Amino acid sequence: MQTPLLAITMGDPCGIGPETIIKACQASEMRQHCRPLIIGQAEILRRAARLVGADRPIVAVESPDQQLDDPAALPCLETENRGAIEVEPSRCDPRGGQAAYDAVVLAAELAQRGLVDGMVTAPLSKAALHAAGHPYPGHTELLADCCGVRDTAMMLYLEDLPSPKRGNRKGWGVVHATLHMALSEIFTRLTPDRILRCAELADTAIRRLKHHEDLQPPKIGVCALNPHAGEDGLFGKEEQAILAPAVTQAAQNGLEIEGPYPADTLIGRAHRGEFDALIAMYHDQGHIPLKLLGMHRAVNITLGLPIVRTSASHGTAFDQAWRGTADASGMQAAIRLAAKLSRRHDLVASGHQASCSTR
């Protein structure tokens, strides 16, 4: 069986994306998982290859299916805007933001047209993205716009964690009910419908990720928003008014779900194997523990898209960029998981097809 063709976006060229891509693709095991098609600028990738001493040549191609004479060569499908070639490393530059945007839009277009089997994104700078005139909070929202969908969610997923209660599971994840927004906005964004939808996405994702390897239905836990789950309304009434009704409805719909429970204990219970997925109420509630437990193993999966998309859980790391020392294990984990998901293409599919926005 032929390995899947994955579009790997270069990310912001001022950050560690190009270096981690080259290091990940240089690893011999990656060739067993996928055929990489890097989206970006070949010259920038060649610089990264020289920096890390990689021996695989970078070849600019004109189409995703172009055959290369050298089987060791890495193909790069170039975006039209070449302004990023002149940017300086380790800084926020609108040209870097534009380059990252162009790569994501092109990769998403290729995935929707079925020309690649999935996409993996290197990190972009949200500040540089905004400076380039694209007011998206991050990849998740940009990809939702590209694919013409709105009902998406981010899952951070950890694979291969041993569990004393359920044996060697295939992993567990956290789905975020709200994501890139100020804490003050969370209280206006949380609704029972949103919590319910996240639970449904989590259930579907875990079933597909485990691919029937675990006969038990996925067990989902819902994190409380307030300390002590609101302490019967003393510390806030969101648990009673929003979260509990959503849990009740999800259970009535057939999901195995519990909560809302205080997040400080629920996350530990999930790590010990009691839950397959959690619903976090806001960004840091889910990100901090997952990154603490597996900074370079946690993979970001966008749920609710008609395409497969993963990414490493770290950012551009401008302060560490272009030194040759970036850790590529997060990119490797994202590539492995995208390859796995691309063989189960309906993981995130919503059945909706659309063309990418080029605004």
One Martini backbone bead per residue (centre of mass of N, CA, C, O) as a GRO file, in nm:
protein
  359
    1MET     BB    1   0.095   0.036   0.023
    2GLN     BB    2   0.067   0.361  -0.015
    3THR     BB    3   0.170   0.633   0.107
    4PRO     BB    4   0.082   0.923   0.216
    5LEU     BB    5   0.011   1.250   0.104
    6LEU     BB    6   0.170   1.533   0.258
    7ALA     BB    7   0.108   1.855   0.351
    8ILE     BB    8   0.378   2.080   0.448
    9THR     BB    9   0.394   2.360   0.614
   10MET     BB   10   0.635   2.607   0.680
   11GLY     BB   11   0.547   2.855   0.798
   12ASP     BB   12   0.728   3.067   0.968
   13PRO     BB   13   1.046   3.158   0.855
   14CYS     BB   14   1.142   3.290   1.142
   15GLY     BB   15   1.116   3.016   1.258
   16ILE     BB   16   1.121   2.655   1.328
   17GLY     BB   17   0.980   2.513   1.092
   18PRO     BB   18   1.195   2.443   0.873
   19GLU     BB   19   1.375   2.277   1.065
   20THR     BB   20   1.166   2.061   1.159
   21ILE     BB   21   1.102   1.951   0.882
   22ILE     BB   22   1.381   1.854   0.800
   23LYS     BB   23   1.431   1.670   1.042
   24ALA     BB   24   1.182   1.490   1.008
   25CYS     BB   25   1.244   1.403   0.704
   26GLN     BB   26   1.528   1.278   0.770
   27ALA     BB   27   1.398   1.064   0.907
   28SER     BB   28   1.359   0.737   0.828
   29GLU     BB   29   1.069   0.677   0.950
   30MET     BB   30   0.903   0.881   0.774
   31ARG     BB   31   0.903   0.704   0.509
   32GLN     BB   32   0.689   0.499   0.634
   33HIS     BB   33   0.440   0.716   0.655
   34CYS     BB   34   0.526   0.923   0.411
   35ARG     BB   35   0.475   1.175   0.157
   36PRO     BB   36   0.628   1.467   0.122
   37LEU     BB   37   0.485   1.810   0.081
   38ILE     BB   38   0.617   2.108   0.062
   39ILE     BB   39   0.497   2.435   0.163
   40GLY     BB   40   0.676   2.710  -0.004
   41GLN     BB   41   1.031   2.768   0.004
   42ALA     BB   42   1.312   2.628  -0.114
   43GLU     BB   43   1.535   2.822  -0.011
   44ILE     BB   44   1.463   2.808   0.289
   45LEU     BB   45   1.499   2.499   0.313
   46ARG     BB   46   1.797   2.493   0.231
   47ARG     BB   47   1.897   2.651   0.470
   48ALA     BB   48   1.800   2.450   0.681
   49ALA     BB   49   1.966   2.210   0.575
   50ARG     BB   50   2.243   2.340   0.620
   51LEU     BB   51   2.214   2.392   0.923
   52VAL     BB   52   2.162   2.060   0.988
   53GLY     BB   53   2.296   1.864   0.769
   54ALA     BB   54   2.125   1.782   0.535
   55ASP     BB   55   2.101   1.538   0.246
   56ARG     BB   56   1.830   1.631   0.131
   57PRO     BB   57   1.707   1.748  -0.139
   58ILE     BB   58   1.558   2.044  -0.275
   59VAL     BB   59   1.260   2.044  -0.484
   60ALA     BB   60   1.100   2.213  -0.717
   61VAL     BB   61   0.754   2.203  -0.790
   62GLU     BB   62   0.440   2.209  -0.995
   63SER     BB   63   0.322   1.944  -0.855
   64PRO     BB   64   0.217   1.695  -0.644
   65ASP     BB   65   0.282   1.452  -0.882
   66GLN     BB   66   0.570   1.495  -0.921
   67GLN     BB   67   0.843   1.338  -1.044
   68LEU     BB   68   1.149   1.220  -0.913
   69ASP     BB   69   1.472   1.120  -0.967
   70ASP     BB   70   1.518   1.157  -0.659
   71PRO     BB   71   1.409   0.970  -0.387
   72ALA     BB   72   1.545   1.172  -0.158
   73ALA     BB   73   1.388   1.401  -0.233
   74LEU     BB   74   1.232   1.714  -0.154
   75PRO     BB   75   0.933   1.847  -0.215
   76CYS     BB   76   0.843   2.187  -0.338
   77LEU     BB   77   0.562   2.383  -0.324
   78GLU     BB   78   0.527   2.693  -0.442
   79THR     BB   79   0.459   2.999  -0.372
   80GLU     BB   80   0.416   3.309  -0.517
   81ASN     BB   81   0.528   3.447  -0.268
   82ARG     BB   82   0.881   3.571  -0.224
   83GLY     BB   83   0.926   3.765   0.029
   84ALA     BB   84   1.041   3.560   0.252
   85ILE     BB   85   1.342   3.540   0.158
   86GLU     BB   86   1.418   3.834   0.308
   87VAL     BB   87   1.392   3.753   0.584
   88GLU     BB   88   1.452   3.763   0.921
   89PRO     BB   89   1.531   3.599   1.176
   90SER     BB   90   1.365   3.612   1.478
   91ARG     BB   91   1.096   3.769   1.368
   92CYS     BB   92   0.839   3.995   1.319
   93ASP     BB   93   0.690   3.953   0.991
   94PRO     BB   94   0.464   4.005   0.742
   95ARG     BB   95   0.604   3.813   0.536
   96GLY     BB   96   0.581   3.567   0.716
   97GLY     BB   97   0.272   3.571   0.745
   98GLN     BB   98   0.211   3.543   0.442
   99ALA     BB   99   0.358   3.276   0.394
  100ALA     BB  100   0.186   3.109   0.589
  101TYR     BB  101  -0.086   3.164   0.461
  102ASP     BB  102  -0.031   3.058   0.174
  103ALA     BB  103   0.030   2.764   0.259
  104VAL     BB  104  -0.240   2.695   0.390
  105VAL     BB  105  -0.428   2.754   0.153
  106LEU     BB  106  -0.297   2.554  -0.045
  107ALA     BB  107  -0.320   2.295   0.122
  108ALA     BB  108  -0.629   2.302   0.157
  109GLU     BB  109  -0.693   2.290  -0.141
  110LEU     BB  110  -0.558   2.018  -0.201
  111ALA     BB  111  -0.724   1.853   0.003
  112GLN     BB  112  -1.010   1.916  -0.117
  113ARG     BB  113  -0.918   1.797  -0.410
  114GLY     BB  114  -0.738   1.527  -0.350
  115LEU     BB  115  -0.409   1.576  -0.388
  116VAL     BB  116  -0.410   1.521  -0.084
  117ASP     BB  117  -0.444   1.345   0.233
  118GLY     BB  118  -0.307   1.586   0.398
  119MET     BB  119  -0.214   1.811   0.680
  120VAL     BB  120   0.080   1.992   0.800
  121THR     BB  121   0.163   2.238   1.049
  122ALA     BB  122   0.355   2.488   1.094
  123PRO     BB  123   0.425   2.750   1.268
  124LEU     BB  124   0.266   3.057   1.345
  125SER     BB  125   0.228   3.405   1.362
  126LYS     BB  126  -0.020   3.600   1.474
  127ALA     BB  127   0.111   3.878   1.444
  128ALA     BB  128   0.206   3.841   1.147
  129LEU     BB  129  -0.069   3.778   1.031
  130HIS     BB  130  -0.193   4.053   1.106
  131ALA     BB  131   0.026   4.231   0.963
  132ALA     BB  132  -0.073   4.097   0.674
  133GLY     BB  133  -0.410   4.109   0.694
  134HIS     BB  134  -0.495   3.843   0.886
  135PRO     BB  135  -0.763   3.816   1.128
  136TYR     BB  136  -0.655   3.553   1.277
  137PRO     BB  137  -0.607   3.358   1.565
  138GLY     BB  138  -0.550   3.097   1.370
  139HIS     BB  139  -0.556   2.801   1.216
  140THR     BB  140  -0.844   2.707   1.283
  141GLU     BB  141  -0.992   2.958   1.162
  142LEU     BB  142  -0.865   2.954   0.881
  143LEU     BB  143  -0.960   2.665   0.801
  144ALA     BB  144  -1.259   2.715   0.832
  145ASP     BB  145  -1.266   2.922   0.604
  146CYS     BB  146  -1.148   2.750   0.377
  147CYS     BB  147  -1.390   2.519   0.427
  148GLY     BB  148  -1.669   2.649   0.513
  149VAL     BB  149  -1.664   2.637   0.835
  150ARG     BB  150  -1.765   2.653   1.205
  151ASP     BB  151  -1.773   2.353   1.343
  152THR     BB  152  -1.505   2.359   1.540
  153ALA     BB  153  -1.208   2.192   1.689
  154MET     BB  154  -0.963   2.145   1.933
  155MET     BB  155  -0.722   1.878   1.961
  156LEU     BB  156  -0.531   1.738   2.209
  157TYR     BB  157  -0.297   1.465   2.153
  158LEU     BB  158  -0.207   1.155   2.319
  159GLU     BB  159   0.009   0.896   2.275
  160ASP     BB  160   0.107   0.613   2.430
  161LEU     BB  161  -0.027   0.573   2.723
  162PRO     BB  162   0.001   0.432   3.008
  163SER     BB  163  -0.248   0.228   3.188
  164PRO     BB  164  -0.354   0.082   3.485
  165LYS     BB  165  -0.670   0.040   3.394
  166ARG     BB  166  -0.643   0.012   3.042
  167GLY     BB  167  -0.369  -0.005   2.965
  168ASN     BB  168  -0.248   0.042   2.640
  169ARG     BB  169  -0.336   0.298   2.506
  170LYS     BB  170  -0.396   0.525   2.220
  171GLY     BB  171  -0.505   0.763   2.392
  172TRP     BB  172  -0.562   1.121   2.466
  173GLY     BB  173  -0.790   1.410   2.487
  174VAL     BB  174  -0.848   1.769   2.420
  175VAL     BB  175  -1.131   1.970   2.398
  176HIS     BB  176  -1.214   2.303   2.289
  177ALA     BB  177  -1.467   2.527   2.339
  178THR     BB  178  -1.248   2.742   2.358
  179LEU     BB  179  -0.978   2.961   2.244
  180HIS     BB  180  -0.894   3.244   2.078
  181MET     BB  181  -0.932   3.434   2.365
  182ALA     BB  182  -1.042   3.615   2.597
  183LEU     BB  183  -1.147   3.550   2.908
  184SER     BB  184  -1.393   3.755   2.899
  185GLU     BB  185  -1.538   3.590   2.652
  186ILE     BB  186  -1.623   3.307   2.754
  187PHE     BB  187  -1.906   3.372   2.891
  188THR     BB  188  -2.035   3.434   2.590
  189ARG     BB  189  -1.953   3.144   2.437
  190LEU     BB  190  -2.089   2.960   2.629
  191THR     BB  191  -2.285   2.669   2.546
  192PRO     BB  192  -2.465   2.391   2.529
  193ASP     BB  193  -2.416   2.343   2.224
  194ARG     BB  194  -2.108   2.357   2.234
  195ILE     BB  195  -2.058   2.126   2.429
  196LEU     BB  196  -2.207   1.911   2.269
  197ARG     BB  197  -2.034   1.928   2.010
  198CYS     BB  198  -1.764   1.854   2.143
  199ALA     BB  199  -1.854   1.574   2.235
  200GLU     BB  200  -1.910   1.463   1.952
  201LEU     BB  201  -1.626   1.508   1.837
  202ALA     BB  202  -1.479   1.337   2.047
  203ASP     BB  203  -1.616   1.070   1.994
  204THR     BB  204  -1.540   1.043   1.695
  205ALA     BB  205  -1.233   1.071   1.721
  206ILE     BB  206  -1.175   0.831   1.909
  207ARG     BB  207  -1.293   0.614   1.732
  208ARG     BB  208  -1.099   0.664   1.491
  209LEU     BB  209  -0.826   0.645   1.635
  210LYS     BB  210  -0.888   0.344   1.744
  211HIS     BB  211  -1.030   0.162   1.537
  212HIS     BB  212  -1.167  -0.058   1.732
  213GLU     BB  213  -0.951  -0.139   1.959
  214ASP     BB  214  -1.178  -0.033   2.153
  215LEU     BB  215  -1.484  -0.152   2.268
  216GLN     BB  216  -1.517   0.086   2.422
  217PRO     BB  217  -1.663   0.359   2.477
  218PRO     BB  218  -1.608   0.669   2.493
  219LYS     BB  219  -1.483   0.865   2.760
  220ILE     BB  220  -1.624   1.168   2.888
  221GLY     BB  221  -1.502   1.477   3.019
  222VAL     BB  222  -1.607   1.768   3.207
  223CYS     BB  223  -1.497   2.074   3.261
  224ALA     BB  224  -1.493   2.312   3.468
  225LEU     BB  225  -1.485   2.658   3.505
  226ASN     BB  226  -1.492   2.665   3.805
  227PRO     BB  227  -1.416   2.641   4.109
  228HIS     BB  228  -1.543   2.355   4.229
  229ALA     BB  229  -1.778   2.366   4.023
  230GLY     BB  230  -1.903   2.632   4.191
  231GLU     BB  231  -2.021   2.540   4.460
  232ASP     BB  232  -2.334   2.556   4.415
  233GLY     BB  233  -2.295   2.878   4.308
  234LEU     BB  234  -2.075   3.042   4.472
  235PHE     BB  235  -1.856   3.048   4.197
  236GLY     BB  236  -2.085   3.001   3.998
  237LYS     BB  237  -2.346   2.914   3.733
  238GLU     BB  238  -2.243   2.759   3.474
  239GLU     BB  239  -2.276   2.462   3.554
  240GLN     BB  240  -2.591   2.476   3.583
  241ALA     BB  241  -2.671   2.642   3.309
  242ILE     BB  242  -2.464   2.489   3.088
  243LEU     BB  243  -2.310   2.217   3.144
  244ALA     BB  244  -2.518   2.015   3.260
  245PRO     BB  245  -2.723   2.020   3.022
  246ALA     BB  246  -2.519   1.910   2.814
  247VAL     BB  247  -2.461   1.640   2.951
  248THR     BB  248  -2.747   1.536   2.951
  249GLN     BB  249  -2.789   1.543   2.644
  250ALA     BB  250  -2.550   1.360   2.565
  251ALA     BB  251  -2.651   1.112   2.718
  252GLN     BB  252  -2.925   1.094   2.564
  253ASN     BB  253  -2.749   1.054   2.283
  254GLY     BB  254  -2.522   0.815   2.388
  255LEU     BB  255  -2.305   0.924   2.561
  256GLU     BB  256  -2.008   0.887   2.751
  257ILE     BB  257  -2.067   1.108   3.024
  258GLU     BB  258  -1.911   1.354   3.248
  259GLY     BB  259  -2.030   1.612   3.458
  260PRO     BB  260  -1.897   1.864   3.601
  261TYR     BB  261  -1.549   1.884   3.685
  262PRO     BB  262  -1.281   1.952   3.836
  263ALA     BB  263  -0.988   2.007   3.667
  264ASP     BB  264  -0.763   1.933   3.881
  265THR     BB  265  -0.876   1.622   3.884
  266LEU     BB  266  -0.964   1.529   3.597
  267ILE     BB  267  -0.688   1.522   3.453
  268GLY     BB  268  -0.568   1.299   3.628
  269ARG     BB  269  -0.779   1.083   3.554
  270ALA     BB  270  -0.713   1.076   3.253
  271HIS     BB  271  -0.410   0.999   3.285
  272ARG     BB  272  -0.503   0.718   3.435
  273GLY     BB  273  -0.767   0.618   3.234
  274GLU     BB  274  -1.080   0.718   3.276
  275PHE     BB  275  -1.036   0.887   3.006
  276ASP     BB  276  -1.039   0.979   2.653
  277ALA     BB  277  -1.188   1.264   2.700
  278LEU     BB  278  -1.190   1.620   2.713
  279ILE     BB  279  -1.358   1.924   2.813
  280ALA     BB  280  -1.252   2.239   2.762
  281MET     BB  281  -1.322   2.584   2.818
  282TYR     BB  282  -1.014   2.668   2.767
  283HIS     BB  283  -0.706   2.693   2.657
  284ASP     BB  284  -0.527   2.655   2.926
  285GLN     BB  285  -0.683   2.417   3.050
  286GLY     BB  286  -0.563   2.223   2.819
  287HIS     BB  287  -0.262   2.300   2.751
  288ILE     BB  288  -0.095   2.283   3.007
  289PRO     BB  289  -0.120   1.978   3.079
  290LEU     BB  290  -0.042   1.856   2.801
  291LYS     BB  291   0.241   1.994   2.788
  292LEU     BB  292   0.345   1.876   3.051
  293LEU     BB  293   0.307   1.569   2.965
  294GLY     BB  294   0.360   1.639   2.619
  295MET     BB  295   0.504   1.862   2.440
  296HIS     BB  296   0.628   1.654   2.194
  297ARG     BB  297   0.339   1.470   2.170
  298ALA     BB  298   0.145   1.679   2.121
  299VAL     BB  299  -0.142   1.696   1.905
  300ASN     BB  300  -0.299   1.887   1.665
  301ILE     BB  301  -0.651   1.864   1.599
  302THR     BB  302  -0.891   1.931   1.354
  303LEU     BB  303  -1.225   1.946   1.406
  304GLY     BB  304  -1.476   1.956   1.139
  305LEU     BB  305  -1.328   1.892   0.889
  306PRO     BB  306  -1.286   1.769   0.546
  307ILE     BB  307  -0.994   1.738   0.665
  308VAL     BB  308  -0.664   1.670   0.739
  309ARG     BB  309  -0.525   1.812   1.053
  310THR     BB  310  -0.199   1.886   1.180
  311SER     BB  311   0.015   1.966   1.474
  312ALA     BB  312   0.220   2.100   1.658
  313SER     BB  313   0.216   2.243   1.997
  314HIS     BB  314   0.403   2.459   1.908
  315GLY     BB  315   0.571   2.736   1.821
  316THR     BB  316   0.800   2.951   1.667
  317ALA     BB  317   1.043   3.028   1.844
  318PHE     BB  318   1.224   3.288   1.789
  319ASP     BB  319   1.451   3.249   2.018
  320GLN     BB  320   1.540   2.953   1.856
  321ALA     BB  321   1.587   3.031   1.574
  322TRP     BB  322   1.835   2.941   1.357
  323ARG     BB  323   2.044   2.724   1.534
  324GLY     BB  324   1.993   2.395   1.512
  325THR     BB  325   1.810   2.314   1.802
  326ALA     BB  326   1.546   2.213   1.727
  327ASP     BB  327   1.268   2.026   1.809
  328ALA     BB  328   1.118   1.757   1.598
  329SER     BB  329   0.912   1.566   1.751
  330GLY     BB  330   0.644   1.716   1.701
  331MET     BB  331   0.645   1.688   1.392
  332GLN     BB  332   0.659   1.382   1.386
  333ALA     BB  333   0.391   1.333   1.536
  334ALA     BB  334   0.211   1.484   1.331
  335ILE     BB  335   0.279   1.305   1.087
  336ARG     BB  336   0.194   1.032   1.197
  337LEU     BB  337  -0.104   1.111   1.254
  338ALA     BB  338  -0.182   1.204   0.969
  339ALA     BB  339  -0.129   0.932   0.836
  340LYS     BB  340  -0.335   0.777   1.002
  341LEU     BB  341  -0.588   0.957   0.932
  342SER     BB  342  -0.578   0.934   0.616
  343ARG     BB  343  -0.683   0.629   0.641
  344ARG     BB  344  -0.929   0.788   0.815
  345HIS     BB  345  -1.088   1.033   0.663
  346ASP     BB  346  -1.357   1.058   0.863
  347LEU     BB  347  -1.274   1.195   1.127
  348VAL     BB  348  -1.332   1.522   1.023
  349ALA     BB  349  -1.569   1.489   0.850
  350SER     BB  350  -1.861   1.685   0.723
  351GLY     BB  351  -1.921   1.687   0.395
  352HIS     BB  352  -1.785   1.960   0.329
  353GLN     BB  353  -1.732   2.164   0.039
  354ALA     BB  354  -1.468   2.405  -0.042
  355SER     BB  355  -1.320   2.693  -0.106
  356CYS     BB  356  -1.073   2.892  -0.061
  357SER     BB  357  -0.976   3.170   0.079
  358THR     BB  358  -0.811   3.484  -0.072
  359ARG     BB  359  -0.823   3.748   0.122
   0.00000   0.00000   0.00000
